[in-house]
Amino acid sequence: MLAAILLCACTTQPGTQWSREKAADWYAAQEWPVGCNYVPSYAINQLEFWQEETFDPATIDRELTLAEGLGFNTLRIYIHEMLWNADKDGLKSRMNRFLEIADSHGMKSVITFFTNGGNHKKEFQLGPQPDAIPGVHNSNWVPSPGREAISNPEKWPALKAYVQDILRTYKNDRRILYWCLCNEPENLSNGCDVSEFMPEVYKWAREVNPSQPVSSPVWIRPGYKGETTKLDMVAFVCQNSDIITFHCYYGPEEMATFIKMLKRFKRPMICQEYMGRTLGSTFQAVLPILKENRVGAINWGLVNGKCHFHLPWGHKDGDPEPEVWFHDIFRTDLTPYDNDEIEFIKSMTPEKSSSFEMVSERIVPNTFLLQKGNAIYPRIKKLKDGDYIMFFQDGRLGPNCYLSRSNDLKTWSEPEILFSSYETSDDTRAYATTDAVVLPDGDIIAVASYRAVKGYREGTGCGIVTRRSSDGGISWSEEESIYDGTNWEPYILSLPDGMLQCYFTDCNPAIKDSGTSVMVSADGGHNWSTPQKICRRYKYDFAGERIYTDQMPSFRLLPDGQTILGFLEGRLEKDGPGSKSTFTLSVVKNHGLKWSDVDSLTGEGPQDRYTDVCDGCAGYVSVFPDGRVLYSCNRSQRFCVRIANPDGSLPEKENWDDGWYHPLCGKGYWGCTEIIDEKTFVAAMHCAEGIQIATITIK
């Protein structure tokens, strides 16, 4: 009977609801959505979350690191029209920053516009927000748009402008999972009847037609314990939403019954609020039901903070602290509320969250340097005797390159300068971007780029030099110049036949023209061929010249012994010369150990390439002994890794945008990996404190 009411009660159809087939196809392309409703611990409400004066990316990053560790891939957040009215560009800038942070942790976001919930007794303003009311759950949440605006159609055009601007800005943004137009629309407890308002909101959304689905949740299952609900509103949201979302804070029987009822709409379902421990809605009781039915699971709360989500509904000042928390997973000091619960969540979340295991982690601090500067561009190599050597430089542009040795990746020798800058007659020679290769006989060949600081863009005083060590990096030969000309990021590869290949970014910095060239040595690195242009992709014409990209090369020989695979950075100016640069990554292959030249007509190559597989920069590639490929890169300044098939392709059902693992915390750039054994590798990246190093085991 209830299902019949829901299916027939409403005939209003604003805009175009997605077909069931389109909704099903969309959901099939997603990982099982599992995550949390997120409010940073520093925020009492949406305003304190997003205002410029209080928005805190560092706290968000720390807290989302915890969510990532649980295997979460989804976050639901709230915004507010007051923020947009005051500073729409500022709000969108901060939203974009949040989406970058969430994306760096492998999470998509659900954006919620309006909510009937909140403190309707208070008139909220921008600026400093009120303190939490002691002993009260979520005491100063801000209703949106509030009773007055909902009941006054004259205020709706301004709300339409707000909704549509946000939707248009992010309508094709892959970091958005879906849009929640109005939270709990049938909740009339605060006198907010959205019966006339809601159809307008759906019309506004349909006019923009975002690529992501739109929805609003069913608040309470009709008929649950005699609860009254607004059936026409339940029918409206179910018949006009692209996917079905709902809230359920009760035990497993009620969750199963709710799911069974909503399945009749034959649309993907996401429970976007659950987990009230004292009501029987625990992770252990409910999450298996959601996963078994592939219903998305978004619990309420992450880190305990100003909102006091750990307190139950109805808790008052003076009531004793609850022995069992209502919401939240971590305490304010970021320690778990319940370690067993943490382990259970990890056991339920998508497999990618448990495919890697951190073995150890260490920061080599900036103060480790002999000279003032930041330790940047680390490259770690495993030596023939099982020890390790690390190369790095003391600033983004150098000017000095160092080395340090370790036998356990934890304790490192005092740094020694390998390539030291010096004054010339009219300039300074600066060294940077060191790489190295360990030869089968144990010799190490280190390679570095040098530049004349003043003349770099004119192409004068630039080149590539090498040094060799035959005793594990203790002593080194004199510098040998192997190339003269502007360059950056040399990378050296040893092949089984003894041939060495030195790849480098062959560039004209003045016009942002770059590509990858290679030099070859057939005598162990003593003599080198002239450079050969091998990797280039066309960008645009400028000043009568064709401008290319394909830079920061990293190459490995694949297990077939004949294919060389590269992971290259592309620097793109989408709006033409002089516009802001964005960075993407491409995979290229050469079939054979000898490279072909780029095409004589177009200047591009090689033909076997997968261009712009994902956003990112500083690509790096390694190969495990069993042939699997390890890709790494920086995305939103986070170091990311993933494992691919022996031919460099991704496993079935994986895509390049998702599925990255973040073995290092914080932000940085220019990282690397080095294989330790069949299941273990080491990752290193510059960060604010120095060089962060971690060893990671594949489970």
N, C-alpha and C positions, 0 to 999 in steps of 0.2 A: 504493500500500500504506500509506504513512504517513498519507495523508489519511483512508483508511478507519479506521485505528487511532484517529486523532484524533476522528473523527465518532462512533465507537461505544464508545470505551473507558470512558466515564463515564455513568452513568444518574442520578446524584444531582442533584436539582433543588431547591436551597433557594430558597424564595420564587418570584417570578415574573420571569423574564428578559423584557426588552422583546421584542416581536415584531420581525421584520426590517423590517416596514413602518414601525413607530414609530421605530425606529433610523434608517432611511433618511430619514424626514421630518425628524427632528431634525437630521441632518447637512446636509440640503439647506438648512436655515434658517441655517446657520453660514457665515461666511467660511471659506475654506480655512485651517485652523489652522496657523500657522507661528510658531515662537517658540523659546524656550530653557528648559532646566532652570536655575532661578535660585537661586544662593546669594550673598548679598551679600558683597562683598570683605572686609568686616570680620569675617565669621563663619568659625570653624573647623568648625562643625557646626550641627545644627538648634537646639541649646540656645542657642548664642551668637547665632544668628539672632533668636530670639524672646524671650529673657529680658528683663524690664523694664529691667535695668541696662545691657543692650547693644543693645537694639532701636533702630535708627537710621533714622528715616523720611527724614531729609535725604539720607543716602547712598543709600537705596533710590530716592528720587525722582531723584537725579542719574543713577544707573545705568539706571533704566528710561527716562529720557529718551534714552539711547543706543539702547536696544532699540526704542523707538518710532521713532527715526530710521532704523532698519533696515527698518521696515515690519512688525515683529513684532506679533502680536495675541494671543499665548498665552504663558503662563508656567506652568511646573510647579514646585511647591514642596513641601517636606516639613515636617510638624509632628511632635510627639513626645508620647507619653502622660505622660512625666514633667512636662512643662510644664503639662498639664491637671490632673494630680493635685495639683500645688502651688498653682495659681491659675487655675482654669478661666475665671473672668470676665476676669482680666487677659489670658490668652492670647487669648480671643475678641475682646477689645477691640483687641489689637494685630493680630490677623488682619483685623479690620474695617478698621483703619487701612491695612494693606497693600493690601487689596482696593480701598479708595478711591484709593490712589495708582496702582495698576495700572489701574483703570478710567479714571482721569484721563488716562492715556497710551493709552487705547484697547485695553487688553489684558484678556482673561479668564484665570482661573487654574484650574489643575488641582491639587487637594489630594491629597497622598499621605500615607496613615496609617502603614503599616508597611513595613519594609525588612529583608531578610536581609543586606544589605551593611553594612559598617562594621568598626570595630576591635573584634573580639570578645575581645581579650586584656586590655582595660582595663575597669575598673568606673567608669562615668561617674556624676557627681553634678551637681546644679544648682549654680549659682554660677560662679566663675571657671573657665574651660575651659583644658585643657592647650594649650601652644603646638604649632604644627605640628612634626612630626618632619622635620628637614632632609632634603631630597632625596627625600621620599616623597609620592606622589600620594594626596590625600584621606586623610591619616593618622589623623585622629581623628573620623571620622564615627561617629555613635551608632547601633548596631543597634536595631531596634524590632519587637516587644517584647523580642527576645533569646531565646537558647536556653532559658533556665530557664522563662520565661513560656510560650513556645510548647509546651513539653512538660508543663506543669502546668495542667490544666483548672481547678483551683481559683482560678487567677489570671485566668481569662477573664471572669468577671462584671464586674470592674473595667475591663477593656479594652472590654467591650461598652458600659458606661456612657459611656466616653470617646468611642467611635466614634458612638454614637447621639446624644449631646449635640451634637457638632459637626455631624452630619448634620441634626438637627432645626433647629439654629440657622440653617443656610444652605441648607435643602432647596429653597427657592424663590428663591434669590439668583441673579439673571441674571449676576452677575460670576463665578460658578463655571461653568466649561465642563463638566467631568466630575470624577468621584471615582476616584482610583487607590487601591484598597483595600490592596493589598500589592505592593511592588516586588520583581520577580524571584522569584516564589514557588518556582520549580523549582531555584533556585540553592542547592545543598547543600554548597558549598565550606566553609561555616563550621559545618556540622553542624546547620543549622536545617531540620528537616523539617516543613513546614506542612500536610501531607496532611490531618490531622484538624482543624487550626486554621482553615484557609481556608474550608471549608464553613460554619463558624460565623460567620465575618466576613461572608460573603455573606448569611446569614440575618439578621444584625443590620441590614445595610443594607436588605434587602427589607422588614423590619418598619417602617422609617422611610419607605421609598418616596419618595426624593428625586425632584424633577422633572428633575434632571440624570442622565445615564447613569452607571453604575458599571462598573469594569473592573479588570483586573490584567494585566500584560504577559506575553507569551511572551518568554522570556529569550534563547534560542538556537534557530535553526531546527533541528528534529530532523534528524539526519543530516549536519549541516554538518561536513565534514572529520573525520568519525568522532567528533565530540563526543557524549558521552552526556548525555542529559537525561531528566527524569522525565516520561514520556509521559502518565501518568494526570493529572498536574497541568496539563500543557499542555492536555489534553482538557477538564479541569474548567474552567479559566479561559475557554476558547473557547466552551464550551457554557453558561456561566452569566454571562458578561459581556454587557452591552448593546451595546458596541462592542468591536472587536478592537484591542488595543494590543500593541506589540512593540518590541524593542530590536534594533538592528543597527549595529554599529560597523565593518562591513567594506565592501568596495568595491562598485561599481555592479552587478556581476554577481550578487553575493550578495543585494544589496538587491532586485533585480528578481525573483530566484528566491523570496525570502521573501514578497514581495507576491503573486506568482502562487499560492503555496501557500495563503496566508491568504484569498485571494479566494473560496475554495470555501465559506467560512462565510457569504458574502453579507451581510456587515455592514460598516458604515463602519470604516475602518482609520486608526489614528494611530501613526506611529513616534515614540514618546515619548522615545527616546534614540538618537542617532546622532552622527557627526562625531568621529572619531578620525583625525586627518590622516595619521599615520604608518602606519595600517592601510589606507589607500586610501579611507577614508570622509571625503571633503572636500565642502564645499558645492558646488563646481563639478562634482564627479562624481556626487553623489547627489541633491542638491536637485531637479534637473530631473526625475528619475525619480519622486520623490514628488509633485511638482506635476502631472506628466502623468497620473498615476493618481489624482489628488486624494486622496492619502494624507497625513494631517496630518504635519507635520514639526517636531519639537521637539528641537533639538540640545542637547548638554551644554555648559553654560558660557556666561558673558557677560563679566564683568570678572575678570581675574586677581586672586587674593587669597590669604587664609590657607590655603585648601585645596590650593593648588599644582596646579590642574587642568591646567596647561600641561605638567606632567611626565607621561611615559607610565606605564602600569601596569608595575610591577616595578622602577621606577627607585629607586636606593638613594643614601644619603648618600655623597658622594664621587664619584658618577658625574658626568660633565660635563653642563653645561646643554644641553638638546637644541637643535639648530639649527632644527628644525621643532617647533612647539608641538603638543601632543596635543589639548587642548581650549582653550576661551576665545577670545574675539573681540577684546577690548580689554585693553590693559595696565593696570596699577594706576593710572597717571596719566591714564587714560581716553582715551589715544590708541589708534588702531587697531593691531592686530598686523600686519595686511596690508591696505593700502588697496585693492588690486585685489579682494580677497575682499569687502570692505565694499561696493564698487560692484556686485559680482555679486549679493550677497544682495539689495540694493535692487532690482536688475533683476528678481528672481524673486518678491518679495513682492507682496501685493495692490495693485491699481492705486491705491488711495486714498493709499498712502504716497508716491506720486510725482506726485500731482495738484497739489500746491502746491510752490513753491520759495521758500525764504527769500532775500530779496535783501539786506537789511541789518537790523541789530538794534542798539538803543542803550538804555542806561539814563539817564534824566534823574534825577540823584540827589536825595534829600530835601534835601541841603545847598544845593540850588539855590534853595530858598525864602528869601524875605526874612525870614520869621518862623519861629520854632520850630514844628515839626509834620511830618506826613507828607503827601506829595503824593498825593492820592486823587481818584477820580471824574474821570478825564480825558475830555475830549470834544474831538476834533480835527476841524476843518472846513477844507476846501479853499476858498481865496478866489478871486475872479473873475480876479485876475492870476496865478494859479498858485501863490502862496505859501500858507502854512498858519498857522492860529492854533489854539492849544490852551488850553482852560479847565480848571481843576482847583481843588481846595480843600485846606486845610491841616489835615485831620483828618477822622475819620469823620463828625462832625457839623459840620464847619466849624471856626471861625466865619467865615473869610474866603475869598473866591473870587478866583482869579488868572487872568491870561492871559499867554501867551508866544507869540512869532511865529518862524517859520522859513521859509526858502526851499528847504530840502533834507531836512527831517524829521530832520536829524542835529544841526545847530547851532541852538540856541534863544536868543532874546533873554532878557535878565534879566526875571524875573517882575514883573508890575505888578498891584497889587490893583485888581480891578474892582468887587467888592462888599465893603465893609469893615465889620466889626462895630463896634458902638458901644454905650455905656452909655445906658440910658433912665432915667427917674426911679426905677423900681423893678425893673429887669431888665437883660438884655443882649440886643440884637438880633443873632442869628447868621445868616449866609448859608451856603447849601450847594447842591449838585446843580445846577450851572449847565449849561445847554444853549444852543445858538445856531443860527441859520439864516442863510445867505447868500442875499440876495435877488437877483433877476436884474440889478438895477442896481448890484450890488456892495455895497450896504449890509448891515451885520451887525446883527441883533437878538439880544441875549443876554438870557436869562431865568434867574431864580434863585428858589429858595424861601428864605423867611426865617421865623424863629421867635423867640419870646421864650423864652429858655432855661428859665426857671422855669415858665412857663405853657403850655408846648407841649401838654401832655396835656389842659389845660382849654380849649384852642382859642383862647386870647387872644394877641394880638400876633403872629399868623401871617399869611402871605400870599405873593404872588408879585409880583416886580418885574421890569421890563425896562430895558435901556439900549441905545442905538443908536449905531453908528459909521458914518460915511460916508467914512472914509479908511483902510480896511483895519485897523481896530483901534488906530489911533494915538490918536485922541481919541474921547470918548464923551459922550453927552448925560447929563443928570441922570436919576436913577431915576424911573420912573413905576410906581405901584402899579396892577396890573390885577386883583388878586383879594385878598380878605380871608377868611381861614379856614385851618384846618389842612390841610396839603398836604405833598407831597414829590415830588421827581423830575419837575419840569416838562419837557416835550419839545415842541419847536416844529417844525411842518411847513409848508412852502410849497407851494401847489398852482399848477398852470399858469395858472389864471384870476386869480392875484394874491391869492386868499384865503389867510389864515394860520390855522392851527389850533394851539392850545396845549393839549396833553394834560397831565394831571397825576394823581398818586395822591391821590385825595380820601379822606381817612382820619379815623378816630377812634382814635388810638393807644391810648387807655386800655382799649379792649375788642377790639383787634386787628381792627377793621373797616376794610376798604379797598375801593376800586373805582377805576375810571378815569373821569374827567370831561373834557370838552373845552370850550374857549372859542374863539370864532371872531372874526377881524377881517377886515373887508372893505375897510379903508382903509390897508393896509400896516403895521398894528400900532399905530395911534394910539388906536383905540377897540376895545373887546372886548365880546362878548356875555356874558350871564350864563352860568354853567357849566351844562352838560347832562350828566347821568349816562348813560354809554353802555356801559360794560363792567363787569359784575358777575356773580359766581357765588356761589351760596348755600353757606355752610359749616355753620351750626347756629344754633339759637336761644339767646340769652343775655340774662337779665334782661328778658325780654319783648320783645326785639328780634331781628330777623333779622340775622345777621352774614354779611358777604360778603368776598370777596377778588377780585383782578384788579388788579395794581399794577405799578409801575415801567414805564410805557408806552413803547413805541417803535413808530412807525408809518411806513409808506411807501406811496406811490401806486404801484400795479402798472402794467405797460405798457399795459393796456387803457384807461387813463385814467379809469376809473370805479370801480375797486375799491381800497379802502384796506385794507392788511394790517397787523395788529398782532402783536407778540410780547410776551406779558405773563407776569409772574411771579405765581404763586399761593402764598400763605402759608397753610399748612394745619396745623391742630392735630387730628391724626387721632383722638386720644383725648378731644376736646372742649375746652371752655374751660380755660385754664390749663395745658394739656399742652404738651409740647415741639413747636416748630414745625418743619415740613419744607417744602421749596420745590420746586415743579414749574413747568413752562412750558406755555403754551397759545398756540395760533395762532387769531386771530379775523379776520373779514373783514366789511367793510361795503360793500355794493354800491350805489355812489353816493357823491357827495362830501359830501352832507348826511347826518349820522348820525340814526338813529332812537333814541328814548328806550328805556331798559330797560323790560321788561314791567311794566305797571301793577299786576299782581297778584303776580307772583313777585319782582319787582325785579331779574330777571336779564336778561342780554343780552350780545352779540347772538346771534341764533339760529345763524348760520353760524360755528361755532367747533369747534376740535379741542382738547379739554381734556386736560391732563396728558399731553402727547405724550412728555415725558421728565422725569426729575429734573433740577433745575438752577435757577438764579436769574439775575437781572440780564440778561434777554434784550435783544438789540439787533438791528436789522434794517437792511440797506442793499440797494440795487438797482443792478446793473451797467447800463451803457448798452444792452447787448443784451437786458435784461429779466430775467436770472437773479437770483434772490434770494440774498442772503448773510445767513445767520443766525449770530449769535454769542451766547454766554452763558458763565456760570461753572458748572462741574460739579466738585465736590470741590475747589473753590478754584482750578481750572485754567481758563484762558481757552480756549474751544473755538469753532471755526468750521466751517461746512459750506455747500455751495452747493446750492440747490434750483431747481426749475423756475420759469418766469416767473409761474405761478399760485400759487407758494408751496408746492406739493406736492414731496415728495421724488422723486428719480429712481427708476425701477423697480428693485425688489429691494433698495432701501435701507430702513433702519428708523431710528427716532429714537434708539434706545439706542446704536447703534454708528455708526461712520463719521465721527466728529468728528475734526478736525485741531487740533493744539495748536501754534500758532505762537509762543507765548511760554513761557519756562521758569519754573519756580518757582510759587509760590502767590500769590494775591491776590484781588481782587474788583472789580466795577464797571468793566468794560472797554467799549470801543467800537470801531467800524470806520468808515472813511471811504473811499469809492471814489476812486482816483486816475485810472484810465483803464479801457479795456475789459478788461484782464487783471490789473490791479494794485490792491491796496488796502492801507491802513495799519491796523494794529491797535495798540491801546494799553491798558494795564491797570496799576493800582497793584500793586506788589510790595514786598517788605521793603526793598529798596534805594531805591525811588523809583517813577518811572513808566517802565515798559518799553514801548518802541516798536519795531515791526518793520514793514517793508514786505514784502508777500507777492505773488508772481506766480503766476497759474494757468497751468500748463503746457498 
